[in-house]
């Protein structure tokens, strides 16, 4: 299985195994892990083809920076249709990450800007080392975001704060990013990956159907009108509690075999 998993990667996107957790590392530190098309396609392929016994995924990076965004060497003179299709390729890849089979945790450090921030936003949890900083410099480069930031980021921090980042080039540090809701945790330098793996391992212990509901149903319920949301919640809870894994776990709890709630 480990060999099968590593075969999904490339020299620039490497995959390793930590028990039930797959760790995907961006591996272009000399380029601050700037994303080219090959890396985007590799991320899509990995997210889509995880072995069945992988229960969670961590996005990480080699070097001092998570990702400095789009490799500007890729920013060729495309006409409008080609530019749209290129953006849709990013959308497709990040959709595989956000709406795949397993929870995804991003371990962030250094530059998390442009397309790098868009990649991080596709994860379900984000752990930031204190070195992390967030920016959307597209406004100063005469372009617009194309990897889903205009959909995902306003849901976290609001349209006005994203507009501020793009109009003025404002940079948020790790602490500011946590206050705004970009990250969930802030940790000291060098501790991001291990914290991310620990969180992913904890999520991997959940029943797969519960995790699937949290990935696929919860965001759609939250965006629905209340009546539709309540109905979808009722349907999802009925499906989840009818699962054999749920019945086993509830029996363990009632008979005192379940793990205690922990911090």
Secondary structure by P-SEA (a helix, b strand, c coil): caaaaaaaccccbbbbbcccbbbbbbccccccccccaaaaaaaaaaaacccccccbbbbbcccccccccccccccccccaaaaaaaaaaaaaaaaaaacccbbbbbbccccccaaaaaaaaaccbbbbcccbbbbcccccccccccccccccccccccaaaaaaaaaccccccaaaaaaaccccccccccaaaaaaaaaaaaaaaccaaaaaaaaccaaaaaaccaaaaaaaaaaaaaaaaacaaaaaaaaaaaacccccccc
